Amino acid sequence: MYRFLFERVLARFDPERMHQLGFGLLRALLWLSPLRQLVRRWCAPPDPRLALRVFGRELDGPIGLAAGFDKDAVGFRQLHALGFAFIEIGTLTGRAQPGNPKPRMFRLLRLRALVNRLGFNNGGSLAAVARVQRSHGVPLGINLGKSKLVPEAEAVADYVESAERIARHADYVVVNVSSPNTPGLRNLQAVELLRPLLVSVRATLERVVPERRVPLLVKIAPDLADDDVDAVADLALELALEGIIATNTTIDRSALTQVEIERLGAGGLSGAPLKERALAVIRRLHARVGRELVLIGVGGIESAEDVLERILAGATLVQAYTGFIYGGPGWPARTRRELARLLHERGFANVRDAVGRGSG
Ligand SMILES: Cc1cc2nc3c(=O)[nH]c(=O)nc-3n(C[C@H](O)[C@H](O)[C@H](O)COP(=O)(O)O)c2cc1C
C-alpha cells in the first residue's frame, strides 16, 4: 500500500519537500505523549529475543534510525514511537548553516537508492541542546560534524565546541568524518588527523560529564581503502573508543548509468547499491576488533534478512535511512517483528547470541 503510494504519487514530488512534509505530519500526529506511548506499544512490544544491553543502557532492539533524518532533533520522540530502538540525531555542527543550494536530494527508484548533497544543513549544536534535554526516555546518539566555514586547521575546536554543548544529553556521541558533502571533511579520516580530533573530543566528554563515561564512536566512509579501514579500527582500539559506525554514503557511481550520473551530479549515494560494501566493511572491522568495540552497521539495510546478515557479520546494532524512506512508517515495526521470527528460526535465543556468528 505504502509502496504503491510512494512509487505512483509521492515519488513525483521533490524528495526534500516530501521529507519535510512527511516528517512534519508524523510530528504533528504523534505530538501528544500518551498517543506516542500507545503507538510505541503497538509498534515495538517488548520481546526478550530483541532486547540487548549496549553502552550501559537497555535497548529494546538492535535497529536504530541513522543520522541525517532528524538532523535538528525536532521529532526523535515520534520516530522512536514507530519502533526504532534508538535514534541518532544530527549531524550537528558548531555553527548553524543552510547547506548546499537546492535541489540537493534525489531518488533513484530503479535502485531503491538516494543521492544527497545536503551539506550538513542544520540549526547548529547550540540550538539543538534545548531539544535534547535528558528524561525523554529515547536512547539518543548525537552525531557531530564540522561547520563548512570553519577551516580544516580549526576543525578540532569546532567539534569540541559541539561536544561541550551536547555531551550531557547523549547516550553516545559520534564523530562524523565521512560525509562527502563538506569539502575536506573526509581527510579527517587519516589517522594523523583523526587521532588528535578523537583525543580532544574524548577529553571534552570526560571534562563535561565526569560522573559517566559517554560512549564515543567514529563514523567512516565506505570508500576508504581496506588498509585505511584497518588503520581506523586500530586507532579506535588504541584510544579505547566504544565503537565504529560503518558506513556513511558512497561517492562510488558504478551502479549508475552515465545519464543518471550526469543528471544527479555530486553527492553521497545510499540504499541498496551500498549494501555489499557496507557489509564488507563490517566484516573487516569485526575480523580486526572482535567484540572489543560495538560495531553499528548501516548502508543498504532494507529488510530483517539484511539486519540479521549485518549482525552475523559482526554488528551489534544496525541503522537505516533509505530503507525506511522506501519502506514507509511501518518499516521499523515490520522489520522488528520479522527479525524476532528469523532469530527464532535460526536457533538464536537473542540478538547478542548472533553477533559475529556468521563471519570467518
Ligand atoms: C538525505 C540523507 C542525509 C544524510 N545526512 C547525514 C548526516 O547528516 N550525517 C551522517 O552521519 N550521515 C548522514 N546520512 C547517511 C546515513 O546516516 C547513512 O549512513 C547512509 O545513508 C547509509 O544508510 P542507508 O543506506 O540506510 O541510507 C544521510 C543520508 C541521507 C540519505
PDBQT file of the ligand as one rigid body, heavy atoms in Angstrom, charges set to zero:
ROOT
HETATM    1  C1  LIG A 401      19.308  12.504   2.854  1.00  0.00    +0.000 C 
HETATM    2  C2  LIG A 401      20.400  11.943   3.707  1.00  0.00    +0.000 A 
HETATM    3  C3  LIG A 401      21.021  12.743   4.643  1.00  0.00    +0.000 A 
HETATM    4  C4  LIG A 401      22.044  12.229   5.451  1.00  0.00    +0.000 A 
HETATM    5  N1  LIG A 401      22.637  13.029   6.390  1.00  0.00    +0.000 NA
HETATM    6  C5  LIG A 401      23.601  12.501   7.194  1.00  0.00    +0.000 A 
HETATM    7  C6  LIG A 401      24.181  13.295   8.203  1.00  0.00    +0.000 A 
HETATM    8  O1  LIG A 401      23.825  14.459   8.420  1.00  0.00    +0.000 OA
HETATM    9  N2  LIG A 401      25.151  12.735   8.971  1.00  0.00    +0.000 N 
HETATM   10  C7  LIG A 401      25.562  11.428   8.811  1.00  0.00    +0.000 A 
HETATM   11  O2  LIG A 401      26.442  10.957   9.545  1.00  0.00    +0.000 OA
HETATM   12  N3  LIG A 401      25.006  10.657   7.852  1.00  0.00    +0.000 NA
HETATM   13  C8  LIG A 401      24.048  11.156   7.058  1.00  0.00    +0.000 A 
HETATM   14  N4  LIG A 401      23.480  10.372   6.107  1.00  0.00    +0.000 N 
HETATM   15  C9  LIG A 401      23.974   8.999   5.922  1.00  0.00    +0.000 C 
HETATM   16  C10 LIG A 401      23.133   7.958   6.677  1.00  0.00    +0.000 C 
HETATM   17  O3  LIG A 401      23.178   8.173   8.054  1.00  0.00    +0.000 OA
HETATM   18  C11 LIG A 401      23.640   6.534   6.351  1.00  0.00    +0.000 C 
HETATM   19  O4  LIG A 401      24.947   6.387   6.856  1.00  0.00    +0.000 OA
HETATM   20  C12 LIG A 401      23.646   6.248   4.865  1.00  0.00    +0.000 C 
HETATM   21  O5  LIG A 401      22.560   6.831   4.212  1.00  0.00    +0.000 OA
HETATM   22  C13 LIG A 401      23.644   4.753   4.572  1.00  0.00    +0.000 C 
HETATM   23  O6  LIG A 401      22.480   4.141   5.100  1.00  0.00    +0.000 OA
HETATM   24  P1  LIG A 401      21.162   3.827   4.204  1.00  0.00    +0.000 P 
HETATM   25  O7  LIG A 401      21.626   3.066   3.004  1.00  0.00    +0.000 OA
HETATM   26  O8  LIG A 401      20.284   3.034   5.132  1.00  0.00    +0.000 OA
HETATM   27  O9  LIG A 401      20.574   5.131   3.854  1.00  0.00    +0.000 OA
HETATM   28  C14 LIG A 401      22.450  10.880   5.300  1.00  0.00    +0.000 A 
HETATM   29  C15 LIG A 401      21.819  10.069   4.356  1.00  0.00    +0.000 A 
HETATM   30  C16 LIG A 401      20.790  10.571   3.566  1.00  0.00    +0.000 A 
HETATM   31  C17 LIG A 401      20.129   9.676   2.565  1.00  0.00    +0.000 C 
ENDROOT
TORSDOF 0
